[in-house]
Amino acid sequence: MKKVIFICHGNICRSPMAKYIFKYLSNNEFYVESRATSTEEIGNDIYSPIKKVLDIHNIPYDTHHAKQITKDELDTYDYIYVFDNNNLYNLKRMYGSINNIKLISDNEIDDPWYTRDFERAYQETYNACKNILDEIRKDK
């Protein structure tokens, strides 16, 4: 089973949202996880406004505990996606060069923690996940 991981700053907004959207869209066809580049939110659940937007769109989710990505984990994933260039920079600063890493979409997806636009973050993440799923399925 191919492994996909989504990485954002704190692992409480964008990356867990992408994890559950991608699982939903792919019917659990892949092993999917999410992680943070920082340690700021370690152990915390998905941010409640993200849960609300997932509920509105009928995307199921589980109990979540934010975790920071490790180099060993990175080495096990087939597809690694980050949300913005800061995430990319932090990963490279932490672990050097990384194979299979890409921005989640052509445009960065802003952190809704700061923008407060949770619906826009959802829509952009949903569209990115659909595109990623199509790309991965073509590669099979």
PyMOL CGO cylinders between C-alpha atoms (Angstrom):
from pymol import cmd
from pymol.cgo import CYLINDER

trace = [
    CYLINDER, 0.00, 0.00, 0.00, 1.38, 3.42, -1.00, 0.3, 1, 1, 1, 1, 1, 1,
    CYLINDER, 1.38, 3.42, -1.00, 1.99, 5.87, 1.82, 0.3, 1, 1, 1, 1, 1, 1,
    CYLINDER, 1.99, 5.87, 1.82, 1.03, 9.57, 1.70, 0.3, 1, 1, 1, 1, 1, 1,
    CYLINDER, 1.03, 9.57, 1.70, 1.80, 12.22, 4.31, 0.3, 1, 1, 1, 1, 1, 1,
    CYLINDER, 1.80, 12.22, 4.31, 0.72, 15.83, 4.66, 0.3, 1, 1, 1, 1, 1, 1,
    CYLINDER, 0.72, 15.83, 4.66, 2.88, 18.23, 6.66, 0.3, 1, 1, 1, 1, 1, 1,
    CYLINDER, 2.88, 18.23, 6.66, 2.10, 21.70, 7.96, 0.3, 1, 1, 1, 1, 1, 1,
    CYLINDER, 2.10, 21.70, 7.96, 3.40, 23.91, 10.75, 0.3, 1, 1, 1, 1, 1, 1,
    CYLINDER, 3.40, 23.91, 10.75, 1.49, 22.66, 13.80, 0.3, 1, 1, 1, 1, 1, 1,
    CYLINDER, 1.49, 22.66, 13.80, -0.45, 19.57, 12.65, 0.3, 1, 1, 1, 1, 1, 1,
    CYLINDER, -0.45, 19.57, 12.65, -3.75, 20.88, 14.00, 0.3, 1, 1, 1, 1, 1, 1,
    CYLINDER, -3.75, 20.88, 14.00, -5.27, 22.61, 10.94, 0.3, 1, 1, 1, 1, 1, 1,
    CYLINDER, -5.27, 22.61, 10.94, -4.17, 21.99, 7.36, 0.3, 1, 1, 1, 1, 1, 1,
    CYLINDER, -4.17, 21.99, 7.36, -2.36, 18.66, 7.51, 0.3, 1, 1, 1, 1, 1, 1,
    CYLINDER, -2.36, 18.66, 7.51, -4.96, 16.72, 9.52, 0.3, 1, 1, 1, 1, 1, 1,
    CYLINDER, -4.96, 16.72, 9.52, -7.68, 18.25, 7.34, 0.3, 1, 1, 1, 1, 1, 1,
    CYLINDER, -7.68, 18.25, 7.34, -5.83, 17.00, 4.24, 0.3, 1, 1, 1, 1, 1, 1,
    CYLINDER, -5.83, 17.00, 4.24, -5.32, 13.58, 5.82, 0.3, 1, 1, 1, 1, 1, 1,
    CYLINDER, -5.32, 13.58, 5.82, -9.03, 13.06, 6.36, 0.3, 1, 1, 1, 1, 1, 1,
    CYLINDER, -9.03, 13.06, 6.36, -10.09, 14.59, 3.06, 0.3, 1, 1, 1, 1, 1, 1,
    CYLINDER, -10.09, 14.59, 3.06, -7.61, 12.38, 1.20, 0.3, 1, 1, 1, 1, 1, 1,
    CYLINDER, -7.61, 12.38, 1.20, -8.71, 9.26, 3.08, 0.3, 1, 1, 1, 1, 1, 1,
    CYLINDER, -8.71, 9.26, 3.08, -12.33, 10.09, 2.26, 0.3, 1, 1, 1, 1, 1, 1,
    CYLINDER, -12.33, 10.09, 2.26, -11.68, 10.76, -1.43, 0.3, 1, 1, 1, 1, 1, 1,
    CYLINDER, -11.68, 10.76, -1.43, -9.51, 7.66, -1.87, 0.3, 1, 1, 1, 1, 1, 1,
    CYLINDER, -9.51, 7.66, -1.87, -11.78, 5.31, 0.09, 0.3, 1, 1, 1, 1, 1, 1,
    CYLINDER, -11.78, 5.31, 0.09, -8.78, 4.39, 2.26, 0.3, 1, 1, 1, 1, 1, 1,
    CYLINDER, -8.78, 4.39, 2.26, -6.86, 3.15, -0.77, 0.3, 1, 1, 1, 1, 1, 1,
    CYLINDER, -6.86, 3.15, -0.77, -3.63, 4.57, 0.73, 0.3, 1, 1, 1, 1, 1, 1,
    CYLINDER, -3.63, 4.57, 0.73, -1.99, 4.74, 4.12, 0.3, 1, 1, 1, 1, 1, 1,
    CYLINDER, -1.99, 4.74, 4.12, -2.32, 8.44, 5.01, 0.3, 1, 1, 1, 1, 1, 1,
    CYLINDER, -2.32, 8.44, 5.01, -0.84, 10.44, 7.87, 0.3, 1, 1, 1, 1, 1, 1,
    CYLINDER, -0.84, 10.44, 7.87, -0.16, 14.04, 8.86, 0.3, 1, 1, 1, 1, 1, 1,
    CYLINDER, -0.16, 14.04, 8.86, 2.61, 15.70, 10.84, 0.3, 1, 1, 1, 1, 1, 1,
    CYLINDER, 2.61, 15.70, 10.84, 4.06, 19.06, 11.91, 0.3, 1, 1, 1, 1, 1, 1,
    CYLINDER, 4.06, 19.06, 11.91, 7.38, 20.74, 11.31, 0.3, 1, 1, 1, 1, 1, 1,
    CYLINDER, 7.38, 20.74, 11.31, 7.19, 22.47, 14.71, 0.3, 1, 1, 1, 1, 1, 1,
    CYLINDER, 7.19, 22.47, 14.71, 6.74, 21.25, 18.27, 0.3, 1, 1, 1, 1, 1, 1,
    CYLINDER, 6.74, 21.25, 18.27, 4.29, 24.00, 19.26, 0.3, 1, 1, 1, 1, 1, 1,
    CYLINDER, 4.29, 24.00, 19.26, 1.10, 21.93, 19.17, 0.3, 1, 1, 1, 1, 1, 1,
    CYLINDER, 1.10, 21.93, 19.17, 2.43, 18.44, 19.97, 0.3, 1, 1, 1, 1, 1, 1,
    CYLINDER, 2.43, 18.44, 19.97, -0.32, 16.31, 21.52, 0.3, 1, 1, 1, 1, 1, 1,
    CYLINDER, -0.32, 16.31, 21.52, -3.15, 18.71, 20.66, 0.3, 1, 1, 1, 1, 1, 1,
    CYLINDER, -3.15, 18.71, 20.66, -6.29, 17.68, 18.81, 0.3, 1, 1, 1, 1, 1, 1,
    CYLINDER, -6.29, 17.68, 18.81, -7.50, 19.11, 15.50, 0.3, 1, 1, 1, 1, 1, 1,
    CYLINDER, -7.50, 19.11, 15.50, -8.35, 22.78, 15.95, 0.3, 1, 1, 1, 1, 1, 1,
    CYLINDER, -8.35, 22.78, 15.95, -12.11, 23.04, 16.58, 0.3, 1, 1, 1, 1, 1, 1,
    CYLINDER, -12.11, 23.04, 16.58, -12.92, 25.35, 13.61, 0.3, 1, 1, 1, 1, 1, 1,
    CYLINDER, -12.92, 25.35, 13.61, -11.32, 22.72, 11.34, 0.3, 1, 1, 1, 1, 1, 1,
    CYLINDER, -11.32, 22.72, 11.34, -13.53, 20.04, 12.89, 0.3, 1, 1, 1, 1, 1, 1,
    CYLINDER, -13.53, 20.04, 12.89, -16.54, 22.25, 12.20, 0.3, 1, 1, 1, 1, 1, 1,
    CYLINDER, -16.54, 22.25, 12.20, -15.68, 22.69, 8.53, 0.3, 1, 1, 1, 1, 1, 1,
    CYLINDER, -15.68, 22.69, 8.53, -15.05, 18.93, 8.17, 0.3, 1, 1, 1, 1, 1, 1,
    CYLINDER, -15.05, 18.93, 8.17, -18.44, 18.27, 9.80, 0.3, 1, 1, 1, 1, 1, 1,
    CYLINDER, -18.44, 18.27, 9.80, -20.17, 20.72, 7.43, 0.3, 1, 1, 1, 1, 1, 1,
    CYLINDER, -20.17, 20.72, 7.43, -18.70, 18.82, 4.46, 0.3, 1, 1, 1, 1, 1, 1,
    CYLINDER, -18.70, 18.82, 4.46, -19.38, 15.36, 5.96, 0.3, 1, 1, 1, 1, 1, 1,
    CYLINDER, -19.38, 15.36, 5.96, -15.70, 14.39, 6.08, 0.3, 1, 1, 1, 1, 1, 1,
    CYLINDER, -15.70, 14.39, 6.08, -15.18, 11.85, 8.89, 0.3, 1, 1, 1, 1, 1, 1,
    CYLINDER, -15.18, 11.85, 8.89, -12.20, 12.20, 11.24, 0.3, 1, 1, 1, 1, 1, 1,
    CYLINDER, -12.20, 12.20, 11.24, -10.78, 10.41, 14.27, 0.3, 1, 1, 1, 1, 1, 1,
    CYLINDER, -10.78, 10.41, 14.27, -9.17, 11.44, 17.51, 0.3, 1, 1, 1, 1, 1, 1,
    CYLINDER, -9.17, 11.44, 17.51, -5.98, 13.28, 16.64, 0.3, 1, 1, 1, 1, 1, 1,
    CYLINDER, -5.98, 13.28, 16.64, -2.79, 14.08, 18.53, 0.3, 1, 1, 1, 1, 1, 1,
    CYLINDER, -2.79, 14.08, 18.53, -0.43, 16.47, 16.76, 0.3, 1, 1, 1, 1, 1, 1,
    CYLINDER, -0.43, 16.47, 16.76, 3.03, 15.00, 16.11, 0.3, 1, 1, 1, 1, 1, 1,
    CYLINDER, 3.03, 15.00, 16.11, 6.26, 16.36, 14.67, 0.3, 1, 1, 1, 1, 1, 1,
    CYLINDER, 6.26, 16.36, 14.67, 7.71, 14.57, 11.65, 0.3, 1, 1, 1, 1, 1, 1,
    CYLINDER, 7.71, 14.57, 11.65, 10.92, 12.60, 12.08, 0.3, 1, 1, 1, 1, 1, 1,
    CYLINDER, 10.92, 12.60, 12.08, 13.58, 11.84, 9.47, 0.3, 1, 1, 1, 1, 1, 1,
    CYLINDER, 13.58, 11.84, 9.47, 12.89, 8.12, 9.84, 0.3, 1, 1, 1, 1, 1, 1,
    CYLINDER, 12.89, 8.12, 9.84, 9.22, 8.68, 9.04, 0.3, 1, 1, 1, 1, 1, 1,
    CYLINDER, 9.22, 8.68, 9.04, 10.02, 10.83, 6.02, 0.3, 1, 1, 1, 1, 1, 1,
    CYLINDER, 10.02, 10.83, 6.02, 12.10, 8.03, 4.58, 0.3, 1, 1, 1, 1, 1, 1,
    CYLINDER, 12.10, 8.03, 4.58, 9.10, 5.65, 4.63, 0.3, 1, 1, 1, 1, 1, 1,
    CYLINDER, 9.10, 5.65, 4.63, 6.62, 7.75, 2.61, 0.3, 1, 1, 1, 1, 1, 1,
    CYLINDER, 6.62, 7.75, 2.61, 6.07, 7.49, -1.13, 0.3, 1, 1, 1, 1, 1, 1,
    CYLINDER, 6.07, 7.49, -1.13, 4.42, 10.91, -1.37, 0.3, 1, 1, 1, 1, 1, 1,
    CYLINDER, 4.42, 10.91, -1.37, 5.17, 13.88, 0.90, 0.3, 1, 1, 1, 1, 1, 1,
    CYLINDER, 5.17, 13.88, 0.90, 3.17, 17.11, 0.64, 0.3, 1, 1, 1, 1, 1, 1,
    CYLINDER, 3.17, 17.11, 0.64, 3.67, 20.43, 2.42, 0.3, 1, 1, 1, 1, 1, 1,
    CYLINDER, 3.67, 20.43, 2.42, 1.36, 23.43, 2.40, 0.3, 1, 1, 1, 1, 1, 1,
    CYLINDER, 1.36, 23.43, 2.40, 3.76, 26.30, 1.91, 0.3, 1, 1, 1, 1, 1, 1,
    CYLINDER, 3.76, 26.30, 1.91, 7.37, 27.22, 1.29, 0.3, 1, 1, 1, 1, 1, 1,
    CYLINDER, 7.37, 27.22, 1.29, 7.98, 27.79, 5.01, 0.3, 1, 1, 1, 1, 1, 1,
    CYLINDER, 7.98, 27.79, 5.01, 7.12, 24.13, 5.67, 0.3, 1, 1, 1, 1, 1, 1,
    CYLINDER, 7.12, 24.13, 5.67, 9.45, 23.11, 2.85, 0.3, 1, 1, 1, 1, 1, 1,
    CYLINDER, 9.45, 23.11, 2.85, 12.25, 25.32, 4.17, 0.3, 1, 1, 1, 1, 1, 1,
    CYLINDER, 12.25, 25.32, 4.17, 11.83, 24.01, 7.73, 0.3, 1, 1, 1, 1, 1, 1,
    CYLINDER, 11.83, 24.01, 7.73, 11.94, 20.37, 6.62, 0.3, 1, 1, 1, 1, 1, 1,
    CYLINDER, 11.94, 20.37, 6.62, 15.07, 20.92, 4.56, 0.3, 1, 1, 1, 1, 1, 1,
    CYLINDER, 15.07, 20.92, 4.56, 16.68, 22.85, 7.42, 0.3, 1, 1, 1, 1, 1, 1,
    CYLINDER, 16.68, 22.85, 7.42, 15.82, 20.04, 9.85, 0.3, 1, 1, 1, 1, 1, 1,
    CYLINDER, 15.82, 20.04, 9.85, 16.68, 17.03, 7.71, 0.3, 1, 1, 1, 1, 1, 1,
    CYLINDER, 16.68, 17.03, 7.71, 18.54, 18.10, 4.57, 0.3, 1, 1, 1, 1, 1, 1,
    CYLINDER, 18.54, 18.10, 4.57, 17.44, 16.89, 1.18, 0.3, 1, 1, 1, 1, 1, 1,
    CYLINDER, 17.44, 16.89, 1.18, 14.22, 14.87, 1.05, 0.3, 1, 1, 1, 1, 1, 1,
    CYLINDER, 14.22, 14.87, 1.05, 12.96, 12.72, -1.81, 0.3, 1, 1, 1, 1, 1, 1,
    CYLINDER, 12.96, 12.72, -1.81, 9.36, 12.79, -3.01, 0.3, 1, 1, 1, 1, 1, 1,
    CYLINDER, 9.36, 12.79, -3.01, 8.49, 16.13, -1.38, 0.3, 1, 1, 1, 1, 1, 1,
    CYLINDER, 8.49, 16.13, -1.38, 6.16, 18.59, -3.12, 0.3, 1, 1, 1, 1, 1, 1,
    CYLINDER, 6.16, 18.59, -3.12, 3.97, 21.56, -2.40, 0.3, 1, 1, 1, 1, 1, 1,
    CYLINDER, 3.97, 21.56, -2.40, 0.38, 20.38, -2.06, 0.3, 1, 1, 1, 1, 1, 1,
    CYLINDER, 0.38, 20.38, -2.06, -0.70, 22.60, -4.95, 0.3, 1, 1, 1, 1, 1, 1,
    CYLINDER, -0.70, 22.60, -4.95, 0.64, 25.16, -7.40, 0.3, 1, 1, 1, 1, 1, 1,
    CYLINDER, 0.64, 25.16, -7.40, -0.27, 27.84, -4.88, 0.3, 1, 1, 1, 1, 1, 1,
    CYLINDER, -0.27, 27.84, -4.88, 0.51, 27.78, -1.20, 0.3, 1, 1, 1, 1, 1, 1,
    CYLINDER, 0.51, 27.78, -1.20, -2.45, 27.12, 1.07, 0.3, 1, 1, 1, 1, 1, 1,
    CYLINDER, -2.45, 27.12, 1.07, -2.50, 29.77, 3.77, 0.3, 1, 1, 1, 1, 1, 1,
    CYLINDER, -2.50, 29.77, 3.77, -2.69, 28.71, 7.40, 0.3, 1, 1, 1, 1, 1, 1,
    CYLINDER, -2.69, 28.71, 7.40, -6.26, 29.32, 8.58, 0.3, 1, 1, 1, 1, 1, 1,
    CYLINDER, -6.26, 29.32, 8.58, -4.94, 29.71, 12.14, 0.3, 1, 1, 1, 1, 1, 1,
    CYLINDER, -4.94, 29.71, 12.14, -3.79, 33.14, 10.94, 0.3, 1, 1, 1, 1, 1, 1,
    CYLINDER, -3.79, 33.14, 10.94, -6.24, 33.96, 8.12, 0.3, 1, 1, 1, 1, 1, 1,
    CYLINDER, -6.24, 33.96, 8.12, -9.32, 32.68, 10.03, 0.3, 1, 1, 1, 1, 1, 1,
    CYLINDER, -9.32, 32.68, 10.03, -10.73, 31.62, 6.64, 0.3, 1, 1, 1, 1, 1, 1,
    CYLINDER, -10.73, 31.62, 6.64, -11.38, 27.97, 7.40, 0.3, 1, 1, 1, 1, 1, 1,
    CYLINDER, -11.38, 27.97, 7.40, -13.77, 27.42, 4.49, 0.3, 1, 1, 1, 1, 1, 1,
    CYLINDER, -13.77, 27.42, 4.49, -11.24, 28.72, 1.96, 0.3, 1, 1, 1, 1, 1, 1,
    CYLINDER, -11.24, 28.72, 1.96, -8.55, 26.49, 3.48, 0.3, 1, 1, 1, 1, 1, 1,
    CYLINDER, -8.55, 26.49, 3.48, -10.96, 23.56, 3.21, 0.3, 1, 1, 1, 1, 1, 1,
    CYLINDER, -10.96, 23.56, 3.21, -11.82, 24.27, -0.43, 0.3, 1, 1, 1, 1, 1, 1,
    CYLINDER, -11.82, 24.27, -0.43, -8.19, 24.70, -1.46, 0.3, 1, 1, 1, 1, 1, 1,
    CYLINDER, -8.19, 24.70, -1.46, -7.15, 21.56, 0.43, 0.3, 1, 1, 1, 1, 1, 1,
    CYLINDER, -7.15, 21.56, 0.43, -10.03, 19.54, -1.00, 0.3, 1, 1, 1, 1, 1, 1,
    CYLINDER, -10.03, 19.54, -1.00, -9.14, 20.57, -4.56, 0.3, 1, 1, 1, 1, 1, 1,
    CYLINDER, -9.14, 20.57, -4.56, -5.45, 19.85, -3.96, 0.3, 1, 1, 1, 1, 1, 1,
    CYLINDER, -5.45, 19.85, -3.96, -6.28, 16.40, -2.57, 0.3, 1, 1, 1, 1, 1, 1,
    CYLINDER, -6.28, 16.40, -2.57, -8.44, 15.60, -5.61, 0.3, 1, 1, 1, 1, 1, 1,
    CYLINDER, -8.44, 15.60, -5.61, -5.59, 16.61, -7.92, 0.3, 1, 1, 1, 1, 1, 1,
    CYLINDER, -5.59, 16.61, -7.92, -3.03, 14.61, -5.94, 0.3, 1, 1, 1, 1, 1, 1,
    CYLINDER, -3.03, 14.61, -5.94, -5.25, 11.54, -5.99, 0.3, 1, 1, 1, 1, 1, 1,
    CYLINDER, -5.25, 11.54, -5.99, -5.63, 11.81, -9.77, 0.3, 1, 1, 1, 1, 1, 1,
    CYLINDER, -5.63, 11.81, -9.77, -1.85, 12.18, -10.19, 0.3, 1, 1, 1, 1, 1, 1,
    CYLINDER, -1.85, 12.18, -10.19, -1.04, 9.22, -7.97, 0.3, 1, 1, 1, 1, 1, 1,
    CYLINDER, -1.04, 9.22, -7.97, -3.59, 6.99, -9.66, 0.3, 1, 1, 1, 1, 1, 1,
    CYLINDER, -3.59, 6.99, -9.66, -2.09, 7.86, -13.06, 0.3, 1, 1, 1, 1, 1, 1,
    CYLINDER, -2.09, 7.86, -13.06, 1.35, 6.80, -11.77, 0.3, 1, 1, 1, 1, 1, 1,
    CYLINDER, 1.35, 6.80, -11.77, 0.13, 3.34, -10.80, 0.3, 1, 1, 1, 1, 1, 1,
]
cmd.load_cgo(trace, "trace")
